[in-house]
Amino acid sequence: MQFEEFSFGSLRINGVTYEHDVVIDRGEVRKRKKKRSKEFREAFGHTLLSVKEEIPWKCRRLVVGTGSYGNLPVMEEVKREAARRKVDLVIGPTDQAIETLNQSPEETNAILHVTC
């Protein structure tokens, strides 16, 4: 998987530009569906990452890119679920998440937030 460019609101992977959050699941890229997490928006001031979303758990490591400024909240339940499944959870700003994916992509899935 080739990460070619990332800037606020835009991410290019394998020649395709995405202007929305993406999920990378075993090499396939799809749009992040955050509707199930919106019920928590008011409490956190942002649509966070919750266990109610379709998280790509079939991996040894899950990288969560929290946006350009690292503002995407990740619910504690996501962290507990990762530990329960024995999935190494790496959380950080999206540019750092991309670096992690570039360095060691084997058996790694990702959720990448492209704004804030």
Backbone bond lengths (Angstrom), bond angles and torsions (degrees), N, CA, C in turn:
res aa  C-N    CA-C-N  psi(-1)  N-CA   C-N-CA  omega(-1)  CA-C   N-CA-C  phi
1 M - - - 1.438 - - 1.522 107.91 -
2 Q 1.318 115.41 130.09 1.451 121.54 -175.65 1.533 110.65 -108.12
3 F 1.336 116.54 111.29 1.459 121.45 174.78 1.517 106.78 -90.63
4 E 1.319 115.66 111.77 1.457 119.91 -171.35 1.517 114.43 -98.89
5 E 1.326 117.35 -32.02 1.453 119.28 -177.43 1.527 109.91 -162.23
6 F 1.330 114.82 140.48 1.458 120.17 173.69 1.514 108.38 -139.05
7 S 1.319 116.31 129.69 1.454 122.71 171.03 1.519 106.52 -146.65
8 F 1.309 116.39 167.47 1.463 120.79 -177.12 1.528 110.33 -50.75
9 G 1.333 116.56 117.36 1.463 121.73 176.34 1.510 115.86 87.34
10 S 1.333 118.08 2.42 1.461 119.67 -175.92 1.532 110.82 -152.25
11 L 1.325 114.63 137.46 1.463 121.45 178.95 1.518 108.16 -141.15
12 R 1.335 117.22 129.15 1.465 120.53 178.02 1.519 109.48 -110.80
13 I 1.348 114.15 124.26 1.462 122.04 178.94 1.518 107.54 -127.84
14 N 1.330 116.41 126.72 1.468 121.79 178.53 1.523 112.49 50.80
15 G 1.335 116.48 39.93 1.462 120.89 176.55 1.519 115.19 82.51
16 V 1.319 118.07 -1.63 1.465 121.99 -179.87 1.530 108.13 -108.10
17 T 1.327 116.48 129.50 1.454 121.56 179.03 1.519 109.69 -94.31
18 Y 1.329 115.73 130.16 1.464 123.01 178.67 1.524 107.84 -113.88
19 E 1.317 115.80 131.98 1.460 120.80 177.68 1.523 110.06 -113.94
20 H 1.312 115.70 33.53 1.456 123.85 177.88 1.517 107.64 -151.43
21 D 1.313 115.79 166.34 1.466 120.45 177.31 1.521 109.75 -61.68
22 V 1.332 115.93 146.54 1.457 120.32 -179.81 1.524 111.25 -126.86
23 V 1.323 113.68 155.51 1.459 122.89 172.35 1.522 106.43 -117.38
24 I 1.303 116.58 131.41 1.463 121.78 175.13 1.520 106.53 -110.53
25 D 1.324 114.51 114.98 1.461 121.41 -175.26 1.522 108.62 -124.80
26 R 1.322 115.77 105.57 1.469 122.85 -179.77 1.531 112.07 49.54
27 G 1.334 115.43 47.20 1.457 121.27 175.56 1.512 115.54 88.74
28 E 1.305 118.42 -7.87 1.469 122.08 178.70 1.526 109.45 -100.46
29 V 1.336 116.17 138.26 1.461 121.77 -179.94 1.528 108.59 -106.22
30 R 1.347 115.44 132.97 1.460 120.31 176.16 1.515 108.86 -143.34
31 K 1.318 115.30 163.70 1.456 121.19 178.08 1.532 109.80 -70.65
32 R 1.315 115.55 138.36 1.461 120.54 174.81 1.523 108.66 -73.19
33 K 1.313 115.97 127.25 1.456 121.70 177.57 1.526 107.92 -99.67
34 K 1.335 116.03 103.51 1.455 119.66 -173.96 1.522 114.64 -100.70
35 K 1.321 116.74 8.38 1.467 120.79 -177.59 1.532 112.09 -53.91
36 R 1.331 116.89 -42.41 1.471 120.50 -177.78 1.523 112.66 -66.27
37 S 1.323 117.50 -21.43 1.467 121.09 180.00 1.525 112.47 -90.93
38 K 1.324 117.70 -11.53 1.469 120.39 -174.87 1.519 113.63 -63.23
39 E 1.327 118.23 -23.91 1.458 120.02 179.82 1.531 112.00 -62.65
40 F 1.325 117.79 -19.89 1.461 122.33 -179.09 1.528 112.59 -95.20
41 R 1.314 116.97 -3.33 1.471 122.18 -174.61 1.523 112.83 -54.83
42 E 1.307 117.09 -46.56 1.460 120.37 -176.36 1.529 111.64 -62.47
43 A 1.307 116.82 -40.45 1.467 120.96 -178.46 1.530 112.42 -68.09
44 F 1.346 116.97 -30.00 1.466 120.64 -175.56 1.526 113.49 -109.43
45 G 1.344 117.06 -9.23 1.459 119.97 -178.95 1.515 113.06 74.45
46 H 1.313 116.62 11.86 1.469 122.32 -176.66 1.523 106.81 -164.77
47 T 1.326 117.61 150.45 1.460 119.56 173.07 1.525 107.26 -76.70
48 L 1.309 115.62 103.88 1.449 121.58 -175.00 1.532 111.59 -83.23
49 L 1.318 116.03 179.82 1.462 121.99 173.36 1.521 107.50 -93.79
50 S 1.344 116.21 118.36 1.462 120.95 -179.32 1.527 110.29 -121.07
51 V 1.316 115.58 165.42 1.464 120.60 179.03 1.522 111.98 -70.07
52 K 1.314 117.90 -9.18 1.463 120.63 178.89 1.529 112.14 -75.82
53 E 1.328 117.07 -14.79 1.465 121.12 178.42 1.529 110.89 -80.23
54 E 1.316 115.10 167.58 1.469 121.24 175.84 1.527 108.02 -82.46
55 I 1.307 116.11 88.13 1.462 121.99 -178.90 1.525 108.25 -87.25
56 P 1.339 117.10 132.96 1.474 120.46 -177.85 1.529 112.20 -78.88
57 W 1.315 116.20 79.74 1.464 121.90 -173.86 1.526 114.49 -76.49
58 K 1.328 119.52 -13.11 1.477 120.57 -177.07 1.521 110.13 -77.35
59 C 1.328 115.46 76.28 1.463 122.07 -178.01 1.524 108.68 -165.39
60 R 1.310 115.39 171.81 1.467 120.26 173.55 1.528 110.32 -93.65
61 R 1.355 115.25 -26.43 1.463 119.60 -179.06 1.523 108.48 -138.18
62 L 1.340 115.73 137.60 1.457 122.53 175.83 1.519 107.48 -119.72
63 V 1.332 115.26 121.43 1.458 121.65 179.43 1.525 107.67 -101.74
64 V 1.329 116.41 127.36 1.466 121.47 177.53 1.515 107.88 -114.77
65 G 1.342 115.33 114.53 1.459 121.56 174.73 1.518 108.32 -88.05
66 T 1.315 116.75 120.24 1.460 121.65 -171.70 1.527 113.84 -94.69
67 G 1.323 117.72 18.18 1.464 121.59 176.27 1.513 112.94 101.98
68 S 1.320 114.89 174.13 1.466 121.13 -178.86 1.520 112.25 -57.94
69 Y 1.318 116.98 -37.93 1.456 121.26 -177.48 1.525 112.69 -109.73
70 G 1.331 116.59 8.31 1.458 120.79 177.10 1.514 114.19 71.79
71 N 1.334 117.48 29.83 1.463 120.86 -173.36 1.524 116.05 -94.01
72 L 1.333 119.33 -3.96 1.460 119.79 179.13 1.528 109.57 -73.70
73 P 1.337 117.64 114.70 1.464 118.83 177.56 1.535 110.96 -72.20
74 V 1.318 115.87 146.27 1.464 122.53 175.84 1.528 106.66 -119.18
75 M 1.331 116.71 120.78 1.465 121.04 -177.91 1.521 111.27 -62.20
76 E 1.313 115.14 146.66 1.467 120.97 176.86 1.526 110.90 -57.74
77 E 1.330 117.55 -32.85 1.466 121.51 179.68 1.534 111.16 -61.24
78 V 1.334 117.38 -33.50 1.468 121.18 177.11 1.528 109.01 -65.48
79 K 1.308 116.16 -43.76 1.468 120.79 179.99 1.529 110.83 -63.83
80 R 1.330 116.33 -42.80 1.467 119.87 178.78 1.527 111.45 -65.59
81 E 1.334 116.39 -39.98 1.466 120.10 179.60 1.523 110.77 -65.23
82 A 1.322 117.28 -39.46 1.467 120.75 176.64 1.530 110.16 -60.71
83 A 1.316 116.54 -44.56 1.466 120.35 179.07 1.527 110.39 -63.86
84 R 1.313 117.18 -42.67 1.467 121.01 179.65 1.527 110.87 -61.04
85 R 1.332 116.43 -38.77 1.467 121.45 -178.95 1.528 112.62 -84.43
86 K 1.328 116.19 -3.36 1.467 122.04 -177.21 1.530 111.71 61.34
87 V 1.333 115.06 40.81 1.459 122.85 176.12 1.524 107.24 -103.64
88 D 1.324 116.38 126.10 1.462 121.66 176.86 1.525 107.46 -70.36
89 L 1.313 117.78 117.43 1.457 123.11 -177.73 1.522 109.13 -101.48
90 V 1.337 116.41 120.96 1.460 122.48 179.30 1.523 106.88 -115.21
91 I 1.321 116.82 119.57 1.463 122.34 -176.80 1.520 109.24 -121.65
92 G 1.342 115.84 130.24 1.461 119.55 177.25 1.510 110.55 -176.05
93 P 1.337 117.02 173.70 1.460 120.18 178.24 1.529 110.87 -52.49
94 T 1.311 116.41 149.73 1.467 121.05 -172.52 1.524 113.18 -58.67
95 D 1.323 118.83 -37.50 1.469 118.72 179.06 1.526 111.02 -62.38
96 Q 1.326 117.60 -39.44 1.469 121.12 176.81 1.531 111.10 -69.68
97 A 1.332 116.92 -36.50 1.468 120.93 177.63 1.527 110.10 -61.67
98 I 1.322 116.35 -41.44 1.479 120.90 178.63 1.525 110.24 -63.88
99 E 1.327 117.50 -41.31 1.468 120.54 176.64 1.527 110.43 -59.54
100 T 1.317 116.66 -43.36 1.467 121.32 178.46 1.522 110.01 -61.10
101 L 1.321 117.06 -44.54 1.469 120.90 179.27 1.525 111.29 -63.93
102 N 1.310 117.59 -38.65 1.466 120.95 179.31 1.526 112.06 -67.90
103 Q 1.315 117.22 -34.85 1.459 121.22 -177.28 1.520 112.95 -75.49
104 S 1.337 116.89 -36.00 1.455 119.45 -174.37 1.531 110.46 -153.15
105 P 1.329 116.73 79.91 1.470 119.88 -175.69 1.526 115.73 -82.70
106 E 1.326 117.90 -10.12 1.454 120.67 -175.50 1.529 111.50 -60.35
107 E 1.331 115.49 131.60 1.465 123.22 176.63 1.530 112.52 51.81
108 T 1.359 115.07 35.65 1.460 121.32 -178.24 1.519 110.08 -121.89
109 N 1.321 116.37 129.75 1.454 123.35 171.98 1.511 107.87 -109.76
110 A 1.336 116.86 169.18 1.466 119.07 -176.34 1.525 112.14 -152.10
111 I 1.310 114.06 154.46 1.453 123.79 167.75 1.519 105.05 -127.03
112 L 1.349 115.63 119.71 1.460 119.41 -174.69 1.520 110.75 -119.81
113 H 1.328 115.51 120.06 1.461 123.26 177.13 1.530 106.61 -89.10
114 V 1.319 118.46 130.62 1.468 119.89 -172.31 1.529 114.72 -103.66
115 T 1.332 118.19 -3.76 1.459 119.33 176.05 1.531 109.27 -114.77
116 C 1.257 119.07 -153.16 1.465 128.83 -174.77 1.509 113.56 -6.38
